[in-house]
Amino acid sequence: AMLWGAVVVSRIWAIDFQSLIAAMGVGSIVLAFALQEFLGNLLSGLGLLSANKFKIGDWLMVDGRPQKVTAFDWRSATLVDSSGVESVVANSTLAKGNLVIVSRAGESDMLDYRLTLPVEIPPEDARAAILEAAASVPGRPPGTKPLCYVNDIANQRVTYLLKLPIAETGATNGPKDEFLSRFWYIAQRRGLKL
Protein backbone atom coordinates (compact mmCIF):
# COMPACT_ATOMS: atom_id res chain seq x y z
CA ALA A 1 0.00 0.00 0.00
CA MET A 2 2.84 2.41 0.87
CA LEU A 3 4.58 1.62 -2.38
CA TRP A 4 1.46 2.42 -4.41
CA GLY A 5 0.95 5.58 -2.35
CA ALA A 6 4.50 6.69 -3.15
CA VAL A 7 3.94 6.00 -6.86
CA VAL A 8 0.71 8.03 -6.85
CA VAL A 9 2.34 10.95 -5.00
CA SER A 10 5.31 10.89 -7.39
CA ARG A 11 2.97 11.06 -10.41
CA ILE A 12 0.78 13.87 -8.98
CA TRP A 13 3.60 16.18 -7.76
CA ALA A 14 6.26 15.03 -10.20
CA ILE A 15 8.68 13.99 -7.47
CA ASP A 16 11.58 11.70 -8.37
CA PHE A 17 11.54 9.23 -5.45
CA GLN A 18 14.84 7.63 -6.47
CA SER A 19 16.58 10.99 -6.03
CA LEU A 20 14.70 11.66 -2.79
CA ILE A 21 15.65 8.28 -1.33
CA ALA A 22 19.28 8.73 -2.45
CA ALA A 23 19.39 12.21 -0.90
CA MET A 24 17.94 10.86 2.34
CA GLY A 25 20.59 8.13 2.36
CA VAL A 26 23.42 10.64 1.84
CA GLY A 27 21.84 13.00 4.36
CA SER A 28 21.65 10.21 6.93
CA ILE A 29 25.34 9.42 6.45
CA VAL A 30 26.31 13.10 6.79
CA LEU A 31 24.10 13.45 9.86
CA ALA A 32 25.60 10.31 11.42
CA PHE A 33 29.15 11.65 10.95
CA ALA A 34 28.14 15.05 12.34
CA LEU A 35 26.61 13.50 15.46
CA GLN A 36 29.32 10.89 16.00
CA GLU A 37 31.47 12.95 18.40
CA PHE A 38 28.46 14.40 20.21
CA LEU A 39 26.86 11.00 20.70
CA GLY A 40 30.22 9.47 21.70
CA ASN A 41 30.68 12.12 24.40
CA LEU A 42 27.07 11.75 25.50
CA LEU A 43 27.20 7.96 25.81
CA SER A 44 30.67 8.02 27.42
CA GLY A 45 29.56 10.69 29.87
CA LEU A 46 26.41 8.83 30.80
CA GLY A 47 28.46 5.64 31.19
CA LEU A 48 31.01 7.35 33.45
CA LEU A 49 28.27 9.07 35.47
CA SER A 50 26.24 5.90 35.94
CA ALA A 51 29.28 3.79 36.81
CA ASN A 52 30.47 6.32 39.43
CA LYS A 53 34.07 5.69 38.38
CA PHE A 54 35.24 9.01 39.83
CA LYS A 55 33.80 12.14 41.42
CA ILE A 56 34.67 15.77 41.97
CA GLY A 57 37.81 16.01 44.10
CA ASP A 58 39.36 12.75 42.85
CA TRP A 59 42.81 12.84 41.21
CA LEU A 60 43.12 11.12 37.82
CA MET A 61 46.24 10.35 35.81
CA VAL A 62 45.62 12.12 32.47
CA ASP A 63 48.33 12.75 29.87
CA GLY A 64 50.96 11.33 32.22
CA ARG A 65 50.33 13.75 35.10
CA PRO A 66 47.93 13.76 38.06
CA GLN A 67 44.98 16.12 37.67
CA LYS A 68 42.14 16.91 40.07
CA VAL A 69 38.52 16.70 38.91
CA THR A 70 36.88 20.08 39.64
CA ALA A 71 33.73 19.69 37.51
CA PHE A 72 32.08 16.83 35.66
CA ASP A 73 28.98 16.51 33.48
CA TRP A 74 27.70 14.31 30.66
CA ARG A 75 30.00 15.94 28.05
CA SER A 76 33.33 16.63 29.72
CA ALA A 77 35.42 16.81 32.88
CA THR A 78 37.24 19.94 34.04
CA LEU A 79 40.65 19.04 35.49
CA VAL A 80 43.31 21.09 37.30
CA ASP A 81 46.91 19.89 37.69
CA SER A 82 49.04 20.58 40.77
CA SER A 83 50.43 23.80 39.26
CA GLY A 84 46.90 25.18 38.75
CA VAL A 85 46.62 24.68 34.98
CA GLU A 86 43.00 23.93 34.06
CA SER A 87 41.98 21.73 31.16
CA VAL A 88 38.67 20.41 29.85
CA VAL A 89 38.73 16.79 28.64
CA ALA A 90 35.95 15.13 26.65
CA ASN A 91 34.38 12.16 28.38
CA SER A 92 34.96 10.02 25.30
CA THR A 93 38.72 10.63 25.76
CA LEU A 94 38.54 9.58 29.42
CA ALA A 95 36.43 6.53 28.60
CA LYS A 96 38.72 5.37 25.77
CA GLY A 97 41.94 5.64 27.79
CA ASN A 98 43.12 3.48 30.64
CA LEU A 99 41.60 5.58 33.42
CA VAL A 100 43.84 5.56 36.52
CA ILE A 101 42.50 7.09 39.73
CA VAL A 102 45.51 8.34 41.67
CA SER A 103 43.53 9.14 44.82
CA ARG A 104 39.99 9.62 46.03
CA ALA A 105 38.66 12.94 47.29
CA GLY A 106 39.62 13.56 50.90
CA GLU A 107 42.33 10.88 51.08
CA SER A 108 45.61 11.95 52.60
CA ASP A 109 49.02 10.42 52.03
CA MET A 110 52.72 10.80 52.83
CA LEU A 111 55.07 12.45 50.37
CA ASP A 112 58.50 10.77 50.56
CA TYR A 113 61.30 13.13 49.65
CA ARG A 114 65.04 12.53 49.84
CA LEU A 115 67.33 15.45 50.58
CA THR A 116 71.12 15.11 50.35
CA LEU A 117 73.28 17.47 52.42
CA PRO A 118 77.03 17.82 53.11
CA VAL A 119 78.41 15.57 55.85
CA GLU A 120 79.73 18.67 57.67
CA ILE A 121 76.20 19.55 58.82
CA PRO A 122 75.45 17.65 62.06
CA PRO A 123 72.44 15.34 61.62
CA GLU A 124 70.60 16.94 64.57
CA ASP A 125 70.91 20.40 62.96
CA ALA A 126 69.90 19.14 59.51
CA ARG A 127 66.98 17.15 60.88
CA ALA A 128 65.76 20.13 62.96
CA ALA A 129 65.86 22.44 59.91
CA ILE A 130 64.11 19.87 57.69
CA LEU A 131 61.36 19.27 60.26
CA GLU A 132 60.86 23.01 60.87
CA ALA A 133 60.47 23.62 57.14
CA ALA A 134 58.18 20.62 56.68
CA ALA A 135 55.99 21.61 59.65
CA SER A 136 55.44 25.06 58.13
CA VAL A 137 54.13 23.72 54.79
CA PRO A 138 50.43 24.70 54.57
CA GLY A 139 47.63 22.26 53.85
CA ARG A 140 48.77 19.31 55.95
CA PRO A 141 45.99 17.06 57.24
CA PRO A 142 45.01 17.95 60.83
CA GLY A 143 46.76 15.97 63.56
CA THR A 144 49.68 14.88 61.36
CA LYS A 145 53.34 15.73 61.64
CA PRO A 146 56.32 15.25 59.33
CA LEU A 147 59.02 12.67 60.04
CA CYS A 148 62.69 12.77 59.10
CA TYR A 149 65.24 9.93 59.06
CA VAL A 150 68.90 9.59 58.10
CA ASN A 151 68.61 7.39 55.04
CA ASP A 152 72.21 7.04 53.79
CA ILE A 153 75.76 8.32 54.33
CA ALA A 154 78.12 8.08 51.35
CA ASN A 155 80.67 10.19 49.47
CA GLN A 156 80.79 12.93 52.09
CA ARG A 157 77.01 13.37 51.81
CA VAL A 158 74.14 12.48 54.12
CA THR A 159 70.76 11.61 52.63
CA TYR A 160 67.69 12.35 54.73
CA LEU A 161 64.28 10.85 54.10
CA LEU A 162 61.43 13.28 54.78
CA LYS A 163 57.93 11.87 55.17
CA LEU A 164 55.60 14.82 54.70
CA PRO A 165 51.85 14.31 55.23
CA ILE A 166 49.86 15.84 52.38
CA ALA A 167 46.12 16.41 52.18
CA GLU A 168 45.72 15.18 48.61
CA THR A 169 47.74 12.36 47.10
CA GLY A 170 47.74 13.85 43.62
CA ALA A 171 49.04 17.26 44.74
CA THR A 172 52.73 16.53 45.30
CA ASN A 173 54.41 19.37 43.40
CA GLY A 174 52.91 22.17 45.51
CA PRO A 175 53.95 20.80 48.93
CA LYS A 176 57.40 19.78 47.61
CA ASP A 177 58.01 23.28 46.21
CA GLU A 178 56.81 24.90 49.45
CA PHE A 179 59.03 22.65 51.54
CA LEU A 180 62.16 23.31 49.45
CA SER A 181 61.62 27.09 49.49
CA ARG A 182 61.03 27.15 53.24
CA PHE A 183 63.96 24.81 53.92
CA TRP A 184 66.36 27.06 51.99
CA TYR A 185 65.36 30.10 54.08
CA ILE A 186 65.54 28.17 57.35
CA ALA A 187 68.97 26.75 56.42
CA GLN A 188 70.23 30.27 55.65
CA ARG A 189 68.86 31.60 58.94
CA ARG A 190 70.48 28.74 60.89
CA GLY A 191 73.81 29.17 59.09
CA LEU A 192 73.74 25.73 57.41
CA LYS A 193 75.93 25.63 54.28
CA LEU A 194 74.04 23.81 51.58
C-alpha positions as CSV (number, residue, x, y, z in Angstrom):
1,A,0.0,0.0,0.0
2,M,2.8,2.4,0.9
3,L,4.6,1.6,-2.4
4,W,1.5,2.4,-4.4
5,G,0.9,5.6,-2.3
6,A,4.5,6.7,-3.2
7,V,3.9,6.0,-6.9
8,V,0.7,8.0,-6.9
9,V,2.3,11.0,-5.0
10,S,5.3,10.9,-7.4
11,R,3.0,11.1,-10.4
12,I,0.8,13.9,-9.0
13,W,3.6,16.2,-7.8
14,A,6.3,15.0,-10.2
15,I,8.7,14.0,-7.5
16,D,11.6,11.7,-8.4
17,F,11.5,9.2,-5.5
18,Q,14.8,7.6,-6.5
19,S,16.6,11.0,-6.0
20,L,14.7,11.7,-2.8
21,I,15.7,8.3,-1.3
22,A,19.3,8.7,-2.5
23,A,19.4,12.2,-0.9
24,M,17.9,10.9,2.3
25,G,20.6,8.1,2.4
26,V,23.4,10.6,1.8
27,G,21.8,13.0,4.4
28,S,21.7,10.2,6.9
29,I,25.3,9.4,6.5
30,V,26.3,13.1,6.8
31,L,24.1,13.4,9.9
32,A,25.6,10.3,11.4
33,F,29.1,11.7,10.9
34,A,28.1,15.0,12.3
35,L,26.6,13.5,15.5
36,Q,29.3,10.9,16.0
37,E,31.5,12.9,18.4
38,F,28.5,14.4,20.2
39,L,26.9,11.0,20.7
40,G,30.2,9.5,21.7
41,N,30.7,12.1,24.4
42,L,27.1,11.8,25.5
43,L,27.2,8.0,25.8
44,S,30.7,8.0,27.4
45,G,29.6,10.7,29.9
46,L,26.4,8.8,30.8
47,G,28.5,5.6,31.2
48,L,31.0,7.3,33.4
49,L,28.3,9.1,35.5
50,S,26.2,5.9,35.9
51,A,29.3,3.8,36.8
52,N,30.5,6.3,39.4
53,K,34.1,5.7,38.4
54,F,35.2,9.0,39.8
55,K,33.8,12.1,41.4
56,I,34.7,15.8,42.0
57,G,37.8,16.0,44.1
58,D,39.4,12.8,42.9
59,W,42.8,12.8,41.2
60,L,43.1,11.1,37.8
61,M,46.2,10.4,35.8
62,V,45.6,12.1,32.5
63,D,48.3,12.8,29.9
64,G,51.0,11.3,32.2
65,R,50.3,13.8,35.1
66,P,47.9,13.8,38.1
67,Q,45.0,16.1,37.7
68,K,42.1,16.9,40.1
69,V,38.5,16.7,38.9
70,T,36.9,20.1,39.6
71,A,33.7,19.7,37.5
72,F,32.1,16.8,35.7
73,D,29.0,16.5,33.5
74,W,27.7,14.3,30.7
75,R,30.0,15.9,28.0
76,S,33.3,16.6,29.7
77,A,35.4,16.8,32.9
78,T,37.2,19.9,34.0
79,L,40.6,19.0,35.5
80,V,43.3,21.1,37.3
81,D,46.9,19.9,37.7
82,S,49.0,20.6,40.8
83,S,50.4,23.8,39.3
84,G,46.9,25.2,38.7
85,V,46.6,24.7,35.0
86,E,43.0,23.9,34.1
87,S,42.0,21.7,31.2
88,V,38.7,20.4,29.9
89,V,38.7,16.8,28.6
90,A,35.9,15.1,26.7
91,N,34.4,12.2,28.4
92,S,35.0,10.0,25.3
93,T,38.7,10.6,25.8
94,L,38.5,9.6,29.4
95,A,36.4,6.5,28.6
96,K,38.7,5.4,25.8
97,G,41.9,5.6,27.8
98,N,43.1,3.5,30.6
99,L,41.6,5.6,33.4
100,V,43.8,5.6,36.5
101,I,42.5,7.1,39.7
102,V,45.5,8.3,41.7
103,S,43.5,9.1,44.8
104,R,40.0,9.6,46.0
105,A,38.7,12.9,47.3
106,G,39.6,13.6,50.9
107,E,42.3,10.9,51.1
108,S,45.6,12.0,52.6
109,D,49.0,10.4,52.0
110,M,52.7,10.8,52.8
111,L,55.1,12.5,50.4
112,D,58.5,10.8,50.6
113,Y,61.3,13.1,49.6
114,R,65.0,12.5,49.8
115,L,67.3,15.4,50.6
116,T,71.1,15.1,50.4
117,L,73.3,17.5,52.4
118,P,77.0,17.8,53.1
119,V,78.4,15.6,55.9
120,E,79.7,18.7,57.7
121,I,76.2,19.5,58.8
122,P,75.5,17.7,62.1
123,P,72.4,15.3,61.6
124,E,70.6,16.9,64.6
125,D,70.9,20.4,63.0
126,A,69.9,19.1,59.5
127,R,67.0,17.2,60.9
128,A,65.8,20.1,63.0
129,A,65.9,22.4,59.9
130,I,64.1,19.9,57.7
131,L,61.4,19.3,60.3
132,E,60.9,23.0,60.9
133,A,60.5,23.6,57.1
134,A,58.2,20.6,56.7
135,A,56.0,21.6,59.6
136,S,55.4,25.1,58.1
137,V,54.1,23.7,54.8
138,P,50.4,24.7,54.6
139,G,47.6,22.3,53.8
140,R,48.8,19.3,55.9
141,P,46.0,17.1,57.2
142,P,45.0,18.0,60.8
143,G,46.8,16.0,63.6
144,T,49.7,14.9,61.4
145,K,53.3,15.7,61.6
146,P,56.3,15.2,59.3
147,L,59.0,12.7,60.0
148,C,62.7,12.8,59.1
149,Y,65.2,9.9,59.1
150,V,68.9,9.6,58.1
151,N,68.6,7.4,55.0
152,D,72.2,7.0,53.8
153,I,75.8,8.3,54.3
154,A,78.1,8.1,51.4
155,N,80.7,10.2,49.5
156,Q,80.8,12.9,52.1
157,R,77.0,13.4,51.8
158,V,74.1,12.5,54.1
159,T,70.8,11.6,52.6
160,Y,67.7,12.3,54.7
161,L,64.3,10.8,54.1
162,L,61.4,13.3,54.8
163,K,57.9,11.9,55.2
164,L,55.6,14.8,54.7
165,P,51.8,14.3,55.2
166,I,49.9,15.8,52.4
167,A,46.1,16.4,52.2
168,E,45.7,15.2,48.6
169,T,47.7,12.4,47.1
170,G,47.7,13.8,43.6
171,A,49.0,17.3,44.7
172,T,52.7,16.5,45.3
173,N,54.4,19.4,43.4
174,G,52.9,22.2,45.5
175,P,53.9,20.8,48.9
176,K,57.4,19.8,47.6
177,D,58.0,23.3,46.2
178,E,56.8,24.9,49.5
179,F,59.0,22.7,51.5
180,L,62.2,23.3,49.5
181,S,61.6,27.1,49.5
182,R,61.0,27.1,53.2
183,F,64.0,24.8,53.9
184,W,66.4,27.1,52.0
185,Y,65.4,30.1,54.1
186,I,65.5,28.2,57.3
187,A,69.0,26.7,56.4
188,Q,70.2,30.3,55.6
189,R,68.9,31.6,58.9
190,R,70.5,28.7,60.9
191,G,73.8,29.2,59.1
192,L,73.7,25.7,57.4
193,K,75.9,25.6,54.3
194,L,74.0,23.8,51.6
